[in-house]
Each structure stands twice: as structure tokens, then as C-alpha cells.
Amino acid sequence: NDLRPIRSPRGIPLLGNTPQIPDTNPVEYFGKLSKQFPEGIYGMDIAGIEQVFVYDPDLVAEVSDETRFFKQIDKTPLHHLRDFAGAGLFTAHQHEEEWGRAHRILLPAFSQRAMRGYFGQMLEIAQNLVGKWERREGKPVKITDDYTRLTLDTIALSGFGYRFESFDKEELHPFLNAMLGALTESMRRSQELPMMTRLRKADAKKYGENIQVMRELVESVIKERREGKGSAEDDLLGLMLEATDPETGKRLDVDNVRDQVLTFLIAGHETTSGLLSFATYSLMRNPHVLAQAYAEVDRLLPGDTVPDYDTIMKLDVIPRILEETLRLWAPIPLIAKAPIDDTVIGGRYALKKGTRVSILEGPLHTHPKAWDRPEEFDIDRWLPENRAKQHPHAYKPFGNGVRACIGRQFALTEARLALTLVLQKFKFSDTTDYNMDVREALTRKPGDFELVVRRRLEHE
Ligand code: HEM
């Protein structure tokens, strides 16, 4: 019998580890704790729930085996997200009929081929971003906020034919504040005892109001379509309203369409905005990589050449920058799984059926077993010859298996295009010498990240 206990940081009687967990950036804290447990696994008792964290690539390989582990919703923030995302794709239980139905109906809309169809809308919104920055010449811009405007407007226009017109306004759209409030509250609820949640009456009221703001927006998106406004019928919304599931012949229920629209508005922009922000930050910190990126953009798109889909697909440096950014700054820093039955991983750690097992992306993506000079931003890791040598389970920015990100190609196409256009037009200076200040709210992004933007002149 080779079983060993899963070690834990010391807790407090009755309260376990709950009081140790900070209100802000809990996942960053879980990442720091990982350094104390080089075996690649540790456990904690949080709000009365036993949780296990894994980041050794070989243990993660086992947790990624879908015959043994499933995507956990209960006992995670996703359970609370269901207050507003219901049985949308992201928060649906694997056994819910809604998951399979929506997955089969929407999958064709996310193939690489389908991306060509969204390119026009992606370009239009990316040009809005460029227009705004040209008007801000020489002034500081809030990088993360503007990438959030970009990604929100892009998913709304290409998925739903709906225009947020975020670049016309000084303030961020009220939808975003409501979303941030609701995400933060659901995170908090997942880390405290239900008794504590019930005591916070004012927060509960605000939570209800934020959900209402988001629902109303979704309803207006659907109403515009029903009234024949907006664009293409074969976009995401068209499929959600009209298409039938090839397996069961059924359509999505009305309530489920609402939950899916909200799910895609959130999942479809938060993460990509984080990716672009972290990529821009990484380029500022790595001037030799920035120089390679400028060289690629100038070679493929000299002067003011407008990018087309085929050119974007020919890029090599920019996609490697995005991959390396997702390694060091995965916007979704934790994914939750659970064993289908009692099991043992690594030949020694026993896990009971249903235990919450979280994969910590940060520690996994920098695990010394899988990565040389793990903290170094090195885009050459992603050259084909080096990629082939990588550990197969040491990189999971888009999750795992059937529950992996459906929007991956969408995100990467959009981010390639946006970064290309921005580099074609601008140079940046970090006049405040920005220090990375990560903000977690389910996803993570750099907080208060500002840079001064200037147009690039000929031969610069
Ligand atoms: C699922 C990451 C962009 C829609 C996921 C998951 C991850 C992820 C890690 C799995 C979560 C889990 O296991 O709990 C990312 C990253 C993105 C990105 C890093 C950008 C860089 C997008 C975009 C869309 C999208 C652009 C939509 C257009 C979804 C949906 C799911 C999902 C609907 C749930 C899929 C399912 O369970 O069936 N994403 N995502 N994501 N993502 Fe993304």
C-alpha cells in the first residue's frame, strides 16, 4: 500500500483554511501556496469543503482523463454563476440535456472555417479601437478598458448582430459594471459559509440588481432580432433561435437562449481582453520580442495595408506571442474537475468521488518538470520543433476535453487581428513604469494598466 496523505497548509479548528484566503485574488494566493508543496498537489478545507489543487503535469494528465474526471460545477464559483448564466454552455452540468444540445448546435459556428465569416466584423471593431487611439495621440490610454470595449463589441456584433458602440462613450457600458459586480459576488459566495452570505443583505440586493441589468440587455438583443433588426440570420443568435439539434431534433428552450446569449457575452469577451492586455504588457517588458513583432507586421502589411483573413493566418510571431502570454498569464487561472468514482492519482493520492480537484494554471504552466526557465517570456518555445517536445498536459489555457473552450479559434483570430493592427499603427511608452497589478474576478486582467500611444511614422 503506497498511499500517502495529501498535505495541507495548517488550518484553524472548525474553520479550516477559510480565514486564510484573501477576499481579493484568491487564485494568486493558491498559486503562492503551491511553492510550499513541490509534490504538485495539496489540499485545503475552504468553507467546509475539502478541496484539492494540482499542478504537477503528470497528475494533471490523470485529472484530464475524461473517463475518470468530469467538469465540476457544484462547490465551485460556477455553481453561483448559474444564478445568471443558468444552464448556458459554460455553467451547465455535463449530465444536463441543455449542454449536449447547445454544444452540437453551436459547434459548427466555431470551426476554423467559420472564422472567415466573422472577419469583417472583427476588422470593423478593431478599426474603431485604432480610431480612438489615433485621437488620443501622445496621451495615456487605459489599455485594458479599451481592449474590453474591443472584445465586447466584437462578440456582440459577430455573434448577435448587436452594436454596443463602446468606443463612442467615455464610460464603460453599464453591462460591464453589472457583470463585474455579479462575478465578484459569486466568487465571494463560493468562498464563505452560506450563513455568511445570508447575513450580507445589502450585497444580495445589489447582486439581484446587477443580474437584472444583464438580463435586460440580453432581452433587448433578442428583441432586436425578433423585430428583424440586426444582421445575419446564421450567426450565433440565429442558430440559437432557429437551429435544431442534429441528434434529438430539438431546438433550444427560450430560457436557455437567454442564458446562452448572456454566457457568450461574458465568456466571449472577458478572457480575450485579458489576453490582449497581458500580451501588450509582455511586449513592453520584452523589447526584442516587440521588435520581432513589428518586423513581421511591416513585412506582411507594409504601410497602411488593411489586413485580410488570409494574411492574418500567415502570421507566425504574433501567434507565438499569444501562446506564450497564455502560458504566463492564463486569463482563466483555475479549472475545476472531480473524480467520477473514488480513485487514486500518481499511484499514491486517494481522491473520493466528487472531490473538488482544481487545476492551477499558473503553477502548471511554469512547472519545472515541463518548462525550462519557466518565468522567462520566450516565444521560441512555440516553434514547431520545440512544441513537439512539450509535455502533453503542461499547458491548458483553454481547459480540457469536451468542456474545453468552444471559442478558442474565435479568440485567437480576434486577438491576432487586433494586435497586428495595433502594432501596424502605434508605438507605446510606459511612462509610469507600470507594475503588474493582477485583478481576479473569475478571470484575471491587469488593473489600471495605462500606456502612452503614439502613431508610428514612416521608417520607425
Ligand atoms: C470554456 C478559456 C475565449 C466561450 C472555456 C474554458 C476555458 C476557456 C479555460 C474551460 C472552463 C472550465 O473548464 O471551467 C478561454 C480563453 C479565451 C476564451 C483563455 C481567450 C483567450 C472565448 C471566446 C468565447 C468563449 C471568445 C466565445 C466566443 C467559451 C464557452 C465555454 C468556454 C461557451 C464553455 C464550453 C463548454 O463547457 O461547453 N474557455 N476562453 N471563450 N469558453 Fe472560452
Residues whose N, C-alpha, C, O or C-beta is under 5 A from the ligand:
A	BS01	HEM	L89 F90 F264 A267 G268 T271 T272 L275 P331 I332 I335 K396 P397 F398 G399 V402 R403 A404 C405 I406 G407 R408 F410 A411
